[in-house]
Amino acid sequence: MRKRPVAAKQDEESCRRSSTSSLTIRGVRYGECQKNHAANLGGYAVDGCREFMASGDVGTSGALKCAACGCRKNFHRREVET
């Protein structure tokens, strides 16, 4: 018995729904820092940084580091404006 590749067939309606989106993103803002500085001690403590401020220009590695707390951008809460 030979193995044959199987391709999943999607109906037309599901293809149409996935290709168009009614959600439009106007902007993304990064809010307070969520990094847990006491995770290795088994506790929970955040540093109190309220908003991400890039420490460098766009396209540099400093653009991903917060000037206020030193954390990377992904530790800050992402707020999407729709």
Residue frames as a rotation matrix with the C-alpha (Angstrom) as fourth column:
MET 1
0.581 0.814 0.000 0.00
0.814 -0.581 0.000 0.00
0.000 0.000 -1.000 0.00
ARG 2
-0.448 -0.735 0.509 1.41
0.739 -0.625 -0.252 3.37
0.503 0.263 0.823 -1.05
LYS 3
-0.143 0.336 -0.931 1.04
0.727 -0.603 -0.329 6.53
-0.672 -0.724 -0.158 0.95
ARG 4
-0.091 0.189 0.978 -0.62
0.843 -0.508 0.176 9.40
0.530 0.841 -0.113 -0.87
PRO 5
-0.966 -0.225 -0.129 -0.46
0.259 -0.827 -0.498 13.07
0.005 -0.515 0.857 0.10
VAL 6
-0.033 0.996 -0.088 -3.76
0.996 0.040 0.077 14.38
0.080 -0.085 -0.993 1.37
ALA 7
-0.915 -0.174 0.363 -4.84
0.190 -0.982 0.010 17.97
0.355 0.078 0.932 0.77
ALA 8
-0.439 0.786 -0.436 -7.59
0.664 -0.043 -0.746 19.47
-0.605 -0.617 -0.503 2.88
LYS 9
-0.573 0.342 0.745 -10.25
0.610 -0.428 0.667 21.12
0.547 0.836 0.037 0.77
GLN 10
-0.766 0.317 -0.560 -11.82
0.284 -0.614 -0.736 24.35
-0.577 -0.723 0.380 2.05
ASP 11
0.149 0.875 0.461 -15.21
0.964 -0.025 -0.263 25.57
-0.219 0.484 -0.847 1.06
GLU 12
-0.211 -0.249 0.945 -15.47
0.698 -0.716 -0.033 28.89
0.685 0.653 0.324 -0.79
GLU 13
0.706 0.576 0.412 -17.21
0.142 -0.686 0.714 30.73
0.694 -0.445 -0.566 2.05
SER 14
0.803 -0.459 -0.380 -14.45
0.450 0.050 0.892 30.07
-0.390 -0.887 0.247 4.59
CYS 15
-0.182 -0.885 0.429 -11.82
0.981 -0.130 0.147 31.22
-0.074 0.447 0.892 2.07
ARG 16
0.044 0.276 0.960 -13.69
0.466 -0.856 0.225 34.48
0.884 0.437 -0.166 1.49
ARG 17
0.934 0.358 0.000 -14.04
0.150 -0.391 0.908 35.14
0.325 -0.848 -0.419 5.22
SER 18
0.547 -0.779 -0.306 -10.35
0.673 0.191 0.715 34.57
-0.499 -0.597 0.629 5.95
SER 19
-0.231 -0.704 0.671 -9.05
0.959 -0.279 0.038 36.81
0.161 0.653 0.740 3.16
THR 20
-0.107 0.237 0.966 -10.98
0.133 -0.959 0.250 39.93
0.985 0.155 0.071 4.15
SER 21
-0.498 -0.098 -0.861 -10.90
0.858 0.084 -0.506 41.59
0.122 -0.992 0.042 7.52
SER 22
0.434 0.722 0.540 -13.36
0.535 -0.688 0.491 44.11
0.725 0.076 -0.684 8.90
LEU 23
0.758 -0.243 -0.605 -10.95
0.529 -0.312 0.789 45.06
-0.380 -0.919 -0.108 11.71
THR 24
0.507 -0.602 0.617 -8.75
0.339 -0.518 -0.785 48.04
0.792 0.607 -0.059 10.92
ILE 25
0.327 -0.496 -0.805 -5.83
0.923 -0.015 0.384 48.80
-0.203 -0.868 0.453 13.21
ARG 26
0.904 0.045 0.425 -5.24
0.168 -0.952 -0.257 52.54
0.393 0.304 -0.868 13.58
GLY 27
0.156 -0.893 0.423 -2.28
-0.644 -0.416 -0.642 52.39
0.749 -0.172 -0.640 15.91
VAL 28
0.521 -0.103 -0.847 -0.41
0.546 0.804 0.238 50.37
0.656 -0.586 0.475 18.49
ARG 29
0.282 -0.397 0.873 0.70
-0.679 -0.726 -0.111 51.78
0.678 -0.562 -0.474 21.82
TYR 30
-0.063 -0.375 -0.925 2.77
0.441 0.821 -0.363 50.02
0.895 -0.431 0.114 24.45
GLY 31
0.637 0.471 0.610 1.60
-0.314 -0.564 0.764 50.68
0.703 -0.678 -0.212 28.00
GLU 32
0.511 -0.401 0.760 2.84
-0.854 -0.134 0.503 49.61
-0.100 -0.906 -0.412 31.40
CYS 33
-0.378 -0.786 -0.489 5.66
-0.741 0.574 -0.349 47.12
0.555 0.231 -0.799 31.88
GLN 34
0.707 0.703 0.079 4.53
-0.645 0.595 0.479 43.61
0.290 -0.389 0.874 32.88
LYS 35
-0.005 -0.790 -0.613 7.96
-0.176 0.604 -0.777 42.10
0.984 0.104 -0.143 33.57
ASN 36
0.952 0.307 -0.017 7.97
-0.072 0.276 0.958 40.14
0.299 -0.911 0.285 36.82
HIS 37
0.169 -0.959 0.227 11.26
-0.631 -0.282 -0.722 41.00
0.757 -0.021 -0.653 38.53
ALA 38
-0.248 -0.224 0.942 10.64
-0.938 0.298 -0.176 38.57
-0.241 -0.928 -0.284 41.41
ALA 39
0.613 0.545 -0.571 9.86
-0.709 0.699 -0.094 35.48
0.348 0.462 0.815 39.32
ASN 40
-0.077 -0.723 -0.687 13.03
-0.152 0.689 -0.708 33.66
0.985 0.050 -0.163 40.37
LEU 41
-0.900 -0.207 0.384 12.04
-0.385 -0.037 -0.922 34.16
0.205 -0.978 -0.046 44.04
GLY 42
-0.680 0.709 -0.185 8.52
0.700 0.704 0.123 32.83
0.217 -0.045 -0.975 43.50
GLY 43
-0.290 0.563 -0.774 6.90
0.487 -0.609 -0.626 36.24
-0.824 -0.558 -0.098 43.96
TYR 44
0.196 0.387 0.901 5.42
0.955 -0.283 -0.086 38.97
0.222 0.877 -0.425 41.81
ALA 45
0.211 -0.167 -0.963 6.88
0.414 -0.877 0.243 42.47
-0.885 -0.450 -0.116 41.54
VAL 46
0.470 -0.046 0.882 6.78
0.848 -0.254 -0.465 44.91
0.245 0.966 -0.080 38.64
ASP 47
-0.494 -0.846 -0.200 9.01
0.869 -0.481 -0.113 47.98
0.000 -0.230 0.973 38.35
GLY 48
0.082 0.633 -0.769 6.26
0.570 -0.663 -0.485 50.57
-0.818 -0.398 -0.416 37.87
CYS 49
-0.907 -0.378 -0.182 7.19
0.046 -0.520 0.853 51.71
-0.418 0.766 0.489 34.37
ARG 50
-0.103 0.984 -0.144 3.97
-0.003 -0.145 -0.989 53.15
-0.995 -0.101 0.018 32.93
GLU 51
0.888 0.413 -0.203 4.77
-0.176 -0.102 -0.979 53.45
-0.425 0.905 -0.018 29.21
PHE 52
0.329 -0.774 0.541 7.31
0.818 0.520 0.246 52.18
-0.472 0.361 0.804 26.70
MET 53
0.828 -0.222 -0.515 9.74
-0.384 -0.894 -0.231 54.83
-0.409 0.389 -0.825 25.46
ALA 54
0.836 -0.525 0.162 12.23
0.504 0.615 -0.607 53.68
0.219 0.589 0.778 22.84
SER 55
0.566 -0.704 -0.428 15.84
0.168 -0.410 0.896 54.35
-0.807 -0.580 -0.113 23.72
GLY 56
-0.606 -0.794 0.054 16.97
0.203 -0.089 0.975 54.46
-0.769 0.602 0.215 20.08
ASP 57
-0.392 0.412 -0.822 15.88
-0.834 -0.537 0.129 55.32
-0.388 0.736 0.554 16.56
VAL 58
0.673 0.700 0.237 13.63
-0.466 0.651 -0.598 53.10
-0.574 0.292 0.765 14.44
GLY 59
0.835 -0.330 -0.441 15.60
-0.250 0.486 -0.837 50.28
0.490 0.809 0.323 12.85
THR 60
-0.280 -0.946 0.165 18.26
-0.613 0.044 -0.789 50.09
0.739 -0.322 -0.592 15.57
SER 61
-0.351 0.110 -0.930 18.46
0.514 0.853 -0.093 47.65
0.783 -0.511 -0.356 18.47
GLY 62
-0.980 -0.040 -0.196 17.74
0.186 -0.547 -0.816 50.55
-0.074 -0.836 0.544 20.84
ALA 63
-0.549 0.836 -0.014 14.25
-0.684 -0.440 0.582 50.87
0.480 0.330 0.813 19.36
LEU 64
0.135 0.593 -0.794 13.29
0.024 0.799 0.601 47.64
0.991 -0.100 0.094 21.15
LYS 65
-0.420 -0.377 -0.825 14.65
0.822 0.227 -0.522 48.66
0.384 -0.898 0.215 24.57
CYS 66
0.673 0.733 0.100 12.70
0.580 -0.607 0.543 50.90
0.458 -0.308 -0.834 26.97
ALA 67
-0.191 -0.756 0.627 14.57
0.110 -0.651 -0.751 54.03
0.975 -0.075 0.207 28.06
ALA 68
0.267 0.390 0.882 12.67
-0.765 -0.470 0.439 54.15
0.586 -0.792 0.173 31.37
CYS 69
0.702 0.138 0.699 13.04
-0.631 0.574 0.521 50.60
-0.329 -0.807 0.490 32.70
GLY 70
-0.334 -0.934 -0.127 15.55
-0.875 0.257 0.410 48.88
-0.350 0.249 -0.903 30.40
CYS 71
-0.127 0.372 0.920 13.16
0.050 0.928 -0.369 46.04
-0.991 -0.001 -0.136 29.44
ARG 72
-0.966 -0.108 0.234 12.45
0.224 0.099 0.970 44.93
-0.128 0.989 -0.071 25.90
LYS 73
-0.697 0.709 -0.107 9.28
-0.699 -0.639 0.322 46.13
0.160 0.299 0.941 24.17
ASN 74
-0.305 0.619 -0.724 7.55
-0.126 0.727 0.674 42.73
0.944 0.297 -0.143 24.39
PHE 75
-0.715 0.057 -0.697 7.30
0.674 0.321 -0.666 43.05
0.186 -0.945 -0.268 28.21
HIS 76
-0.878 0.402 -0.258 5.03
-0.274 -0.867 -0.417 46.09
-0.392 -0.296 0.871 27.84
ARG 77
-0.190 0.910 0.368 1.27
0.433 0.415 -0.800 45.73
-0.881 0.007 -0.473 27.47
ARG 78
-0.958 -0.109 0.265 0.25
0.285 -0.265 0.921 46.09
-0.031 0.958 0.285 23.82
GLU 79
-0.174 0.915 -0.363 -2.78
0.256 -0.314 -0.914 48.33
-0.951 -0.252 -0.180 23.34
VAL 80
-0.785 -0.034 0.619 -4.33
0.617 0.044 0.785 48.27
-0.054 0.998 -0.013 19.87
GLU 81
-0.453 0.637 -0.623 -6.46
-0.250 -0.762 -0.598 51.23
-0.856 -0.115 0.505 18.80
THR 82
-0.667 0.283 0.690 -9.19
0.699 0.560 0.446 50.16
-0.260 0.779 -0.571 16.37
